[in-house]
Amino acid sequence: MTEPNAAASIPAGRPVQAQCRFDPALLLQAQGVQVAIFDVDGCLTDGRIYIGADGEGVKAFNTLDGQGIKLLASGGITPVVITGRDSPAVRRRCADLGVGRALFGVHDKLAAAAVLLADMGASWQSLAVLGDDWPDLPLMTRCAFACAPVNAHVEVRSVAHHVTEARGGHGAAREFCDLLLMAAGRYAALLDGHLVTLDSAAT
């Protein structure tokens, strides 16, 4: 007896037109980005730190942000995490998302980024940064494209090329990723690809 072909029974999907929109001048500013640095607390999380009797143990991450970081890598832009704190939760999150370049417990983000870019053979002109507080300012004032969550500190928002509509830990990183992918001309193709097959990896 011949087994039925499951794929043959799947109907064609409806066409989807990208709804994500950014100002053309903003997309022009973000063109040429090859590396994107993410802060963690306040960017990939809402900034709150849970400290129990045994120290810091729990952080809440957003799956929209996680999918955005994976899409960024698929689109040829290398995601990097540089954070001033270190915790098993952050290390686990980076590992789950396949972020191969991550620096934890960094006190001088400028020096760390300089070494990292040199190691990658990348320039400051190819760098985008998502940050929310003063330790991120040295990177944000030197990179090609700086982005801040809407709930970032006022001084950080003032130097950002783009302030997200979403809050840190609630989709700000995804908005950053979407913008970079659209500026690179890769957003539509990635969206079309997901109409055919869904990514089963953790987000």
C-alpha positions as CSV (number, residue, x, y, z in Angstrom):
1,M,0.0,0.0,0.0
2,T,1.4,3.4,-1.0
3,E,1.6,5.9,1.9
4,P,0.0,9.3,1.2
5,N,2.4,12.2,0.4
6,A,1.8,14.7,3.2
7,A,3.5,17.5,1.4
8,A,1.2,17.1,-1.6
9,S,-1.8,17.8,0.7
10,I,-0.6,21.1,1.9
11,P,-2.4,24.0,0.2
12,A,-0.6,27.0,-1.3
13,G,-0.3,29.8,1.2
14,R,-1.7,33.3,0.7
15,P,0.8,35.9,-0.5
16,V,2.1,38.1,2.3
17,Q,3.3,41.7,1.6
18,A,5.8,43.1,4.1
19,Q,4.2,45.5,6.5
20,C,7.3,46.7,8.2
21,R,8.2,50.3,7.3
22,F,11.1,52.6,8.1
23,D,12.0,56.1,6.9
24,P,14.1,55.8,3.7
25,A,16.7,58.2,5.1
26,L,17.1,55.9,8.2
27,L,17.5,52.8,5.9
28,L,20.2,54.7,4.0
29,Q,22.0,55.4,7.2
30,A,22.0,51.7,8.1
31,Q,23.2,50.4,4.8
32,G,26.5,48.6,4.8
33,V,26.1,47.3,8.4
34,Q,27.9,43.9,8.8
35,V,28.1,43.6,12.5
36,A,25.4,44.4,15.2
37,I,26.3,44.7,18.9
38,F,23.6,44.2,21.4
39,D,23.6,45.2,25.1
40,V,21.6,42.8,27.3
41,D,20.1,44.6,30.3
42,G,17.6,47.1,29.1
43,C,17.9,46.0,25.5
44,L,17.4,42.2,25.4
45,T,15.6,42.4,28.8
46,D,13.4,45.0,30.3
47,G,16.3,46.1,32.5
48,R,15.1,44.6,35.8
49,I,17.5,42.4,37.6
50,Y,16.2,39.6,39.9
51,I,18.6,38.9,42.8
52,G,17.8,36.1,45.2
53,A,19.7,34.6,48.1
54,D,22.0,32.8,45.7
55,G,22.6,35.9,43.5
56,E,21.3,36.8,40.1
57,G,19.5,33.8,38.6
58,V,16.5,34.8,36.4
59,K,16.2,37.0,33.3
60,A,13.2,37.3,31.0
61,F,13.9,37.4,27.2
62,N,11.5,38.0,24.3
63,T,11.0,35.4,21.6
64,L,10.5,38.1,19.0
65,D,13.9,39.5,19.8
66,G,15.4,36.0,19.6
67,Q,13.9,35.3,16.2
68,G,15.2,38.7,15.0
69,I,18.7,37.9,16.1
70,K,18.6,34.5,14.2
71,L,17.2,36.2,11.1
72,L,20.0,38.8,11.3
73,A,22.6,36.1,11.2
74,S,20.7,34.4,8.3
75,G,20.8,37.7,6.5
76,G,24.5,37.9,6.7
77,I,24.8,40.4,9.6
78,T,26.8,39.1,12.5
79,P,25.1,39.5,15.9
80,V,27.4,40.2,18.8
81,V,26.6,40.6,22.6
82,I,28.7,42.8,24.8
83,T,27.4,43.2,28.3
84,G,28.6,44.6,31.5
85,R,27.1,41.7,33.6
86,D,27.6,38.0,33.5
87,S,25.1,35.3,34.4
88,P,24.3,31.7,33.4
89,A,21.0,32.9,32.0
90,V,22.6,35.3,29.5
91,R,25.2,32.7,28.5
92,R,22.4,30.2,27.9
93,R,20.4,32.6,25.9
94,C,23.4,33.5,23.6
95,A,24.1,29.8,23.1
96,D,20.4,29.0,22.3
97,L,20.4,31.8,19.7
98,G,23.7,30.7,18.2
99,V,25.5,34.0,19.0
100,G,29.0,32.8,18.7
101,R,30.6,36.2,19.6
102,A,29.6,37.3,23.1
103,L,31.6,39.1,25.8
104,F,30.4,39.0,29.4
105,G,31.3,41.1,32.4
106,V,32.8,43.8,30.2
107,H,33.7,47.1,32.0
108,D,35.2,48.9,29.0
109,K,33.0,48.2,26.0
110,L,35.0,50.5,23.7
111,A,38.2,48.5,24.2
112,A,36.3,45.2,23.9
113,A,34.6,46.3,20.7
114,A,37.8,47.5,19.2
115,V,39.5,44.2,19.7
116,L,36.5,42.3,18.5
117,L,36.2,44.3,15.3
118,A,39.9,43.9,14.5
119,D,39.6,40.2,15.0
120,M,36.6,40.1,12.6
121,G,38.3,42.3,10.1
122,A,35.4,44.7,10.4
123,S,35.4,48.5,10.7
124,W,33.4,51.0,12.8
125,Q,31.7,52.1,9.6
126,S,30.2,48.6,9.3
127,L,28.9,48.5,12.9
128,A,25.5,49.0,14.4
129,V,24.8,49.2,18.1
130,L,21.7,48.8,20.3
131,G,22.3,50.3,23.7
132,D,20.3,51.9,26.5
133,D,22.6,53.5,29.1
134,W,25.8,55.5,29.5
135,P,28.3,52.5,29.2
136,D,27.0,52.1,25.6
137,L,27.7,55.7,24.6
138,P,31.3,55.2,23.5
139,L,30.1,52.6,21.0
140,M,27.0,54.5,19.9
141,T,28.9,57.7,19.2
142,R,31.5,55.9,17.0
143,C,29.4,53.3,15.0
144,A,27.7,53.8,11.7
145,F,24.2,53.2,13.1
146,A,23.1,53.7,16.7
147,C,19.7,52.5,18.0
148,A,18.1,52.9,21.5
149,P,14.9,51.4,23.0
150,V,12.3,54.0,23.8
151,N,12.9,53.5,27.5
152,A,16.6,54.1,27.3
153,H,18.3,56.9,29.2
154,V,17.7,60.3,27.7
155,E,21.4,60.9,26.9
156,V,21.4,57.6,25.0
157,R,18.3,58.4,23.1
158,S,19.8,61.8,22.1
159,V,22.7,60.2,20.2
160,A,20.7,57.4,18.6
161,H,19.9,57.5,14.9
162,H,16.7,55.5,15.7
163,V,14.7,55.2,18.9
164,T,12.5,52.1,18.8
165,E,8.7,52.1,19.3
166,A,9.1,49.0,21.4
167,R,10.6,48.9,24.9
168,G,13.7,47.1,25.8
169,G,12.9,43.4,26.4
170,H,9.6,43.8,24.6
171,G,10.6,43.8,20.9
172,A,13.1,46.6,20.7
173,A,15.9,44.3,19.5
174,R,13.5,42.8,16.9
175,E,12.8,46.3,15.6
176,F,16.5,46.9,15.4
177,C,17.0,43.7,13.5
178,D,14.1,44.3,11.1
179,L,15.5,47.7,10.3
180,L,19.0,46.4,9.6
181,L,17.7,43.6,7.4
182,M,15.5,46.0,5.5
183,A,18.4,48.4,5.0
184,A,20.5,45.4,3.7
185,G,17.7,44.5,1.2
186,R,17.2,41.0,2.8
187,Y,14.0,41.4,4.8
188,A,11.6,40.5,2.0
189,A,13.4,37.3,1.0
190,L,13.6,36.1,4.6
191,L,9.9,36.7,5.0
192,D,9.1,34.8,1.8
193,G,11.3,32.0,3.0
194,H,9.3,31.6,6.2
195,L,6.1,31.2,4.2
196,V,7.5,27.9,2.9
197,T,9.2,26.4,5.9
198,L,9.1,27.4,9.6
199,D,12.3,27.5,11.6
200,S,11.9,24.9,14.3
201,A,14.9,26.0,16.3
202,A,14.4,27.7,19.7
203,T,13.8,31.5,19.7
